Amino acid sequence: MIKTFKIDTIYNYLFYTLFFLLPMEGVVRALPNIILAFLGLFFLFRIKKENLMNKFKNPVMILYSFLTVYIVFSLVFSDQISNNFSYLSKFFLVIGLVILSSALKSKEIDKVKIFIISGVLCSIMISIFSIIIYSIDQGKFLFSVGKQVNEVLLTERVYLAFFCVISFIFSLDLLKNKYKKLSGNVFLLINVFLIIIFILLIAARMALISIVIISLYQSLYIQNKKILLSIVFASTIVLVFAFFFNKNLTNRFFYKDQNKTFVENMKVWEPRVVIWQCASDIYKQESFHTLVGLNSFTKTESELLECYENSISNAKKREWFFKQKFNTHNEFFDFLLSFGLIALIFYTLIFIYALIVARKNVTLVSLIISFLLLGLVENYFHRQMGVYLFGLFLILITSQKEYDLINIYRSSSGRRKNKLLEQQKL
């Protein structure tokens, strides 16, 4: 009994620590994988077959498994599995995380939210300290185009900002549903405020757009119109002041050359304009097979590099693109080019079914929105942190039994039967 209790406690806190450290991945890169290995070892003593089966009965998890199996078969038949092994392993990492989460109870999974909030808060505080040191040392603060951005922040800007969005969503969830004590609510409110300030400070565009959209979505469920109007008014004032006083933010959204139009500036300063044009050119090639794509992530990258070489006339810009080896910067484009329309359909259906499964859960719908928006500008399946985040997404979706499609179907069928019985009585 005591041994079981100790194993359960160790397992839970290893799981919590894993997600606490993820926002600090830039400085603790190896630790998450080490913790994952220990979790795998302890999981042998905590296997809950029923929970595990329920996870994989969830339509969202079934679709993700089909996507992974399809990619494996595509790589095997095209003899590209060795070239793409590093990418493929990330898909299995997501499945591994979901399997490990099956040993946790729903209350224990809820605690993960608190540890993520705490981890993000630590990352923000350390990053702010680094920004201050950098600003004092350099005498200026140019986060709109500065190459040092990702060196100064604790983790790469796009992912640290996305963690901030997740922390924002979880904080709102806990404010609404969990904490009754004033001290807990005050902490969460301060955390929400700090997240918004930090995102504005580092000029994280997609994170800011995500928070605005999520806030508008969640405001639909606020019944008190006075509170709603107050939030909208306060948010508008904050955004106006942020764009007026933060030149980094203004330059990131509208680009720095005031002598050119917004479209002209985008073509010069936004890499995705070139990247997505190249992705479109690859798709339009006669040799491209729409249904199955190039059957390889590495082939997609090679085709993009070839396009950069042929389409970018500026030598310095071309050299920069080659050095960075830019991928498609869009998860939808990446699946379409790499594994065709079949993979894209599977990937899209994951989110469609996730919305159906979680449609009554404001927090999960907000999380789905955030992943959809991130997928428009980033290939998170190519990054270790990205797949950990997607693993968290699937863990939360597959933990919501009350929103399972089977239960929804049964309840709707039950209502129809009751109506028929009432009609028969009449």
GUZALO-225121 format. One record per atom (N, C-alpha, C): y negated, x negated, z. Coordinates in pm, whole numbers, plus 50000, padded with zeros to 5 digits. Atoms other than C-alpha are relative to their C-alpha. Layout:
GUZALO-225121
YXZ
...
END
This chain:
GUZALO-225121
501214991750000
500005000050000
498744991450000
501155009049990
497584972250100
499854991849873
500045007950122
498554951449796
499455008349884
500484991050106
497974981249565
498505002350012
501434997949976
494584987549725
499204987849956
500715012450037
493574951049677
499954998349850
499965001250146
494694950749313
499045009949936
500914989850053
492804983149245
498554995850017
501385004249971
489644969749409
499594988249913
500285011850083
489834936149228
499815004249855
500064995450139
490464953548895
498675007149973
501244992450018
487544977448939
498794990849992
501195008749996
485064950049029
499994989649889
499965008450120
486244927548749
499425007649881
500504991550108
485544956448511
498485001950012
501444998449978
482114962448667
499254987149968
500645013150022
481274925148656
499904996949851
500005002150145
482214923648288
498765006149936
501144993050062
479554949248195
498684996350066
501225005149936
477054935648448
499524987349929
500345012950061
477174901548273
499655001049851
500214998950145
477054914247912
498554998649956
501395001850042
473234917247896
499514985550010
500355014249985
473144880247995
500904991249915
499025006850083
475614870347723
499484986949942
500595012150056
473204844247589
500224987750084
499815011549910
473764822147895
501385000050067
498654999449940
477214833748013
501025004049893
499244995850118
478884835747671
501515000550024
498545000949983
482404825647783
500525009150111
499544992649882
482544845448109
500615013749968
499384987050032
483154880247958
501444998849951
498635001850051
486224867247774
500974995650109
499165004349887
487544850248090
500345012050088
499774987949918
487094882548288
500975009449929
499114991450078
488814901448006
501464995650013
498645005449984
491844878548038
500595003950136
499544996149866
492084885348413
500275015150008
499784985550003
491714922748351
501345003349933
498734998050068
494624920948108
501194997150090
498935003749906
496734904048375
500195010750107
499924989949894
495904929248649
500385013849946
499694987150061
496304958148405
501505003050005
498554998449995
500064952248411
500455007250127
499684993549873
500014964748771
499305013550016
500784987549987
497714994248699
500195009549882
499784991750118
499125009648383
500205014750039
499864985549980
498675047348380
500265006249864
499584995950134
500645059848081
499335013049955
500604987150035
499245095148092
498544998249958
501405002750034
495635082748094
499884992849867
500015007850124
496405058147815
500285008949880
499684990850108
497975085247600
498845009549972
501154991150017
494995108147660
498874993249924
501045007650070
492645080847541
500255000249849
499685001250142
494475077347211
500295013549933
499934986650057
494845114947164
498625005249961
501374995950031
491075117847147
499724997949851
500255001150145
489995124446783
499164987849962
500875011550030
487325097246799
500824987150002
499165012049990
489865071146910
501034999649888
499054999350113
492355082946647
499334994949873
500745004250120
489725078146375
499724985050002
500265014549990
488795043546505
501294992149975
498715006850022
492495033846509
500375000249852
499754999150144
492875046246149
499144989949924
500915009550064
489835025646048
500534985750014
499495013649974
491294994246209
501274997349920
498745001650075
494754999546055
499734998749851
500345000650143
493205005745713
499454986149964
500575013350024
491214973145737
501104989450002
498885009649992
494364954045842
500825000349871
499214998850122
496354967545545
499244994749878
500825004950112
493484960145305
499994984849996
500035014749992
493294924145426
501364993949968
498655005150026
497074919545412
500315000549850
499674998350142
497444933145057
499104991649908
500895008550081
494454912944931
500104985350039
499765013749953
495724881445109
498724993650055
501275004849945
492424878145298
499994999950153
499984998449854
493594881745658
499604987350073
500365012649933
493224844745747
498514997449992
501445002150017
489664843545609
499175009550085
500734989649927
488694874645804
500515002150142
499364998149870
490644869246125
498995001550113
501014999249893
487534863746341
499355013850005
500564986550005
486124897246223
501035010250048
498944990549965
489444915246260
500275000250150
499745000849856
489924902846617
499005008350080
501024992049931
486704920546715
500355014850000
499574985950003
488124954146606
501095002650104
498954998549899
491154948446827
499454998450142
500655001349869
488864938047114
499525013650050
500454986449965
487384973147109
501175008350051
498804992649957
490874988347132
500474995050136
499615005849872
491694964347416
499155005150115
500904994949896
488654975647613
500335014550037
499654986049974
489615012147575
501315000850078
498725000449927
493175004247690
499784996250145
500275004649863
491874985447996
499285010850081
500754989549929
489565014548083
500905011550044
499094989049965
492555038148101
500524998850143
499555002049861
493375023148443
498955004750100
501094995749912
490065036248582
499915015250007
500294985849984
489275070548719
498615002949944
501304996350058
486295089848580
498844995850089
501065004149907
484255082548895
499764985049992
500125014650011
484965045348855
499324996049870
500685002550127
483865046348491
498525003150012
501414996649976
480635063248603
499254988650067
500645011249930
479945033248827
499614988749904
500335010250101
479905011048516
498535001349959
501404997550037
476545027348432
499054992850096
500875006349899
475035014548759
499994984949982
499925014650017
476264979048694
499314995649871
500735003350123
474894979548338
498505000550025
501424999049965
471514991348468
499564987750078
500335011749919
471554963048724
500004987249917
499925011750086
472614937148465
498824999049905
501164999750091
469894947848222
498724996650076
501185002849918
467304946948501
499894985050029
500005014649976
468304911048589
499604992549873
500335006450128
468094901348220
498525001349968
501434997650024
464634916848190
499154990850087
500795008049907
463334898748498
500044985149963
499865014150040
464714864848388
499264997449869
500685001650129
463394870148033
498495000150016
501454999649974
459924879448161
499524986750057
500335013149942
459894847548368
499964989349890
499955009650112
460884827548055
498815001849907
501174997250085
458124844647854
498744994150062
501175005449930
455534835048117
499954984849987
499925014650012
456704798748116
499684995549858
500255003250141
456704798247735
498535001649964
501414997350030
453214813447715
499094989450061
500815010549934
451804788247963
500154986849926
499725012750068
453464759347780
499384999549861
500484999850139
452474770247427
498545004449988
501384995150003
449134786247515
499825012349915
500084987750080
449964816547301
501335007450008
498824991449989
452434844947273
500185007249867
499824994450134
453584851946915
501455004349980
498634995150011
456724872846933
500215008449875
499844992050121
456074890846605
500764992449892
499335007950104
457224862546379
500524986850053
499645013049944
457914833646615
501494997149995
498595004050008
461174814546565
500614998350138
499515002749864
461414808546940
500405012650076
499774987449929
461894845347027
501365000350069
498654999049945
465654844147073
500344988650096
499805010949905
465414810847256
499345003250133
500744996649878
462904824447507
500705011250076
499324988849935
464734857047575
501404995850044
498695003449944
467934856147777
501135002749900
499044996250103
469824872847491
499215003449874
500684997050127
469014878547122
499265013450008
500904988649982
466144903447094
500635013549966
499484987150043
467944930946902
501045005550098
498964995449908
470834932147151
499495002050142
500604997949868
468814927747468
499215013150000
500764987550012
466544955847346
500945012149995
499044988950005
469594977447269
500605002750137
499544998249862
470904971347620
498955007550081
501094992849931
467504983247742
500055014949968
499884985950041
467975015347543
501155006750076
498844994549927
471415020647702
499665001950147
500414999049860
469995013648048
499035011750020
500944988749999
467205038647973
500775013250002
499194987850009
469795065347879
500765002450131
499234998749875
471935058548187
499105003150119
500954997349890
468885058748416
499605014650001
500334985850009
467875093048289
501175008750044
498804992649961
471455104948335
500165000450152
499865000749854
471575093148697
498885007650070
501134992649942
468125107648767
500275015050001
499764985550013
469245141948648
501215004850080
498714994949952
472765143448783
500564993950128
499275006949895
473625118349051
499234998750131
500675003949876
471005107049298
499165011150058
500814990349927
469525130249558
499004992950090
500885007549911
467975102949774
498754995549925
501285003950059
464325094849709
500014985449956
499985014350030
464955057149716
500714997249868
499275001750125
467515059749434
499205004749881
500844994750108
465205080949220
498824990949970
501155009150018
462265057349276
500444987549924
499475011850069
464395027449169
500225002949852
499714996450138
465515045348852
498735002549920
501284997650068
461975056648765
499294986849970
500605013350022
460675021048809
500754992749889
499185006450103
463565008748594
499655005349861
500384993850128
462695033448315
498644994849954
501345004950032
459035022948328
500054985449956
499895014350031
459954985848325
500654997749864
499325001050130
462284990648027
499025002549886
500974996550105
459545007147821
498974988849983
500985010950005
457024980047911
500604987649934
499345012050053
459524952347828
500235001349850
499774997850143
460444967547489
498694998749922
501315001450064
456744970147404
499564985450000
500405014049986
456184934447526
500674991249895
499275008650095
458894918847307
499985005749858
500194994050132
457974941747015
501335002949930
498694996450056
461524954746961
499895013549929
500324988050078
461004979846680
501045011150012
498984989550000
464324998246660
500255005550140
499834995349862
464624999847039
498915009950036
501124991049972
461185015847061
500195013349926
499744987950078
462025040546782
501125008250066
498874993349935
465325048446959
499575007450125
500464993849875
463625055447292
499125012149972
500864988650037
461045078047124
500875011849956
499134989350051
463755098046940
500855006050113
499174995349888
466005100047248
499175008150100
500894992849909
463055110847465
499665013849946
500294987150063
462155138147217
501215009250007
498764992049993
465785149747206
500235005250141
499744995849862
466155150347585
498925009650051
501084991049956
462795167747625
500275014649961
499644986450041
464285197947444
500735007550111
499234993949892
466365203947756
499195001150129
500884998249884
463385203347994
499445014249995
500414985950001
462745239648085
498545001750041
501394999249954
459415233448259
499064994549893
500865004050111
456865232647975
498844991150044
501095008449950
454165217148193
500454985550012
499445013549990
456405187348266
500174994049861
499795004550138
457265185047895
498694995449937
501305003650056
453605184847789
499444987550066
500485011949927
452775159148058
500694987449949
499235011550050
455555136047933
499534996249860
500455002550137
454465139647569
498614993650000
501375005349992
450805133247658
500004985650052
499955013449940
451595103047879
500624990049904
499335008850096
453945088247616
499084996449885
500955002450109
451315092047344
498934990050041
501025009149949
448685074447556
500554985850011
499375013249984
451085045747637
500204993249865
499765005650133
452015040847269
498704995749932
501315003550059
448375041347154
499464987250061
500475012149932
447405015447415
500854987949964
499095011150032
450464994347335
499704994349862
500305004850135
449664992546963
498614993949992
501385005050003
445994986347035
499894986250064
500155012449924
446434958047286
501094989649972
498905009550025
449764942347181
500064996749851
500025004050141
449214923746854
501404997149947
498625002550040
452874913446849
500665012849950
499414987050036
453894950046834
499405005049869
500684995650122
451304958346568
500494992249879
499535008450109
452384928846353
501465002749964
498584997250024
456064937246392
500195013049921
499874987050068
455534973146272
499275000249866
500854998750119
452774968546016
499784986849927
500055013250060
453074931045936
498584994350003
501225006749956
450354905345972
498914998549895
501005002450104
448594902145635
499225012949972
500814987950014
445774927845641
499435001649859
500544999450135
444774919545281
500985006449901
498994993950086
447984934645142
500395013750053
499554986749957
449404969645150
501254998750087
498815000149913
452184979145391
501264996749921
498825002350084
454754979345107
500064985449956
500045014150040
453624944944984
500374990850115
499665008049882
453844930945336
501495000950032
498574998349974
457334945545379
500834991149909
499265008150096
458534927945065
499954985250035
500175014149965
457194894745195
500674996650132
499635003549863
458024896445566
501305006350051
498794993249951
461024919945602
501234995649921
498815004950070
464344902745513
500905011249948
499104989150038
466154936145492
499665005849863
500374995350134
464204945145176
500834992649896
499215008250092
465914916344994
501495002550021
498584998249967
469244921045175
500545013149944
499524986850045
469544958145098
499935001649849
500055000050146
468474952944738
501234992949943
498805007450042
471264927344703
501265008350024
498864991249971
473714951544868
500135010849892
500024989850106
472684977844613
500484994149867
499605006750124
473134952944326
501514997549996
498555002449991
476654944044446
500765013049975
499364986950015
477574980944466
499985004649854
500174995550139
476324986644108
500784991549899
499245008550092
478434958543961
501205007649943
498894993050066
481034970843710
501354996650063
498735004449941
483764950743883
500235005550140
499874994849863
483084967444220
500805012950001
499144988249986
485754992544322
499475008550115
500664991649899
483985020944505
500945004350111
499074994649901
487095033644683
500434989750104
499475010249907
488315000744838
499064988250022
500975010749980
485324977444803
500534986349961
499615013850029
485764939544804
501224995650080
498835002949916
488644940845056
499824987850090
500235011849917
487004914145270
498554999650048
501355002249948
484024908445500
499414987049944
500485013050047
483794872045388
499595000549852
500394998550140
483704882045020
498635006749988
501324993449999
480764905045095
498914989850030
500985010349965
478934875945259
499784990349884
500105009150115
479684853344959
499195006349887
500734992850105
478404879644716
498515001050034
501404999249957
475214883644920
499314986549982
500585013450016
474604845844925
499724996949853
500195002050144
475044844744549
498805007949949
501144991650039
472554873144511
498694993950049
501215006349947
470024855344735
499584988449910
500285011750085
470304824444516
499385004249867
500464995650132
469684844144197
498725008450005
501114990449995
467034868644321
498754995150072
501165004849924
464754848744554
499394988049928
500665010750076
462264827744358
499364989450089
500645009449906
460494812044658
501064990950062
498985009749956
462434780044742
500195000050151
499915000349854
461594780145115
500675012650054
499414987349957
462504816845153
501495000349967
498595000450041
465744811544960
500824991050093
499335009349908
466644781845180
500205006350137
499924993149871
465934802745492
501115010350000
498944989950011
468224830745370
501384993450002
498725007150001
470994805445303
500344994550137
499785005649866
470544789445644
500445010850098
499684989049910
470664823045823
501295007349961
498814993150052
473534836145604
499975014950036
500214986049963
472224871545639
501135008949949
499044989750042
474874898845635
499225012449955
500664988250056
474114934245515
498965006350093
500934994249902
472174942945836
499995015349994
499824985550000
473514978145803
501505002650004
498564998249983
476934988645931
500605008949892
499524990950104
477265016245672
500194992449868
499895008250121
476554992145382
501174990350012
498975010249979
478924966645534
501395005649976
498694993850021
481894990345544
500195004149854
499914995650140
481115003945196
500314988249908
499805011650087
480894969445034
501324992950030
498835007949962
483694952945231
501325007349980
498744992650008
486304980745235
499865013749935
500154988450085
484905008245017
499715013250069
500344986649954
484335045245053
500965005050108
499014995749900
487535050145256
499574995650139
500445005349870
486295027745539
498715006850045
501274993549967
482815043045523
500235014250052
499694986349955
484275078145559
500574999950142
499445001349865
486355067745862
498914997150103
501075004049908
483335051146024
499035011550025
500934988649987
481065081145957
500635011350080
499304989349927
483675105746086
500094997250150
499995003649857
483825086546416
498805006250069
501234994849940
480225096746484
499925015349990
500004985450015
480635132046348
500865006550107
499114994649897
483605138746576
499504997150140
500585003349869
481895120846864
498945010250038
501034989949975
478995145146830
500635013550034
499314987449970
481435174446828
500594999550141
499355001649870
483355161247130
498985000450113
500985001749892
480195153547330
498775008849983
501194992550037
477875180347196
499285006650118
500624993849883
477255195547541
499534989850102
500355010849907
476625161847704
498784992649945
501275005750049
472975151147658
500044984750001
499945014749987
473685115547776
500834993849888
499145005550104
476545109547533
499405001949861
500664997950129
474645124847241
498874989849981
501055010350005
471735101447324
500594986449967
499305012750027
474185072347321
500444999349854
499594999450141
475545083246982
498814997649909
501235001950078
471995085246843
499604985349998
500405014149990
471265050046967
500904991049916
499085008150081
474395035646799
499795002549851
500304997050140
473615053546473
498764992549953
501245006950036
470105039046472
500214984949994
499725014450004
471345003946558
500804996449875
499195002550118
473915006546279
499225000049869
500854999950120
471095012446030
499364986449973
500715012850016
469634977646091
500814987950046
499235011149943
472434956546241
501505002049975
498534999650011
476124947846188
500594996250135
499565003549864
477264950246550
501494996750007
498605003950001
480944946646455
500194985249967
499935014350030
480144910846352
499674991450122
500425007349881
478974901346701
500855003950120
499204997449880
480944897847025
499345010450089
500714990549915
478254916247220
500025014049938
499994987250069
478174943546956
501315007650019
498724993149984
481894950846985
500255003950146
499924995849859
481724951147366
499225013050020
500814987949989
478974977047334
500695011949936
499294989050065
480964997847088
501235003950081
498894997049910
483924994847324
499565009050114
500574991649894
481745009247602
499775014249948
500244987150064
480765037447365
501295008249992
498734992950011
484415046547299
500605003250137
499524997549863
485285043347669
499385012750056
500714988349946
482645069047763
500385012849925
499634988250080
483525092547475
501415004850036
498604996249973
487265091647551
500235003550146
499874996549858
486615097047923
499525014250029
500564986649981
484995131247871
501045010649965
498924990550028
488055153647899
499495014249979
500494986250009
485985184947941
499405003149863
500564997750133
484565179847593
501014996749890
498955003050096
487895172547424
500105011549898
499934989950106
488295190447090
501085010550026
498914990649973
491575205847202
499545010850097
500504990549901
489905221847502
498975009449939
501024991850068
487015233847285
500695010749915
499274990650086
489485249447042
500675010950084
499324990549914
491465265547323
499045010150060
500974991049937
488375279647490
499445010049900
500524991050103
487045293747163
501075010349960
498904990850032
490495308547085
500175010350110
499904990949885
490605323247436
498945010849996
501094990250008
487235339947386
500285010449892
499694990750109
488385354947057
501085010050044
498934991249950
491555368547225
499455010450096
500604990849902
489505383947508
499215011049930
500784990250075
487215400947257
500915010349934
499054991050064
490205415247071
500615009950100
499454991449895
491685428547397
499015010850042
501044990549962
488375444847488
499845010949894
500124990450109
488155461047144
501175009949998
498814991449997
491725474047177
499915010450111
500174990949887
490915489347517
499045011249965
500984990050040
487915506947366
500615009849898
END
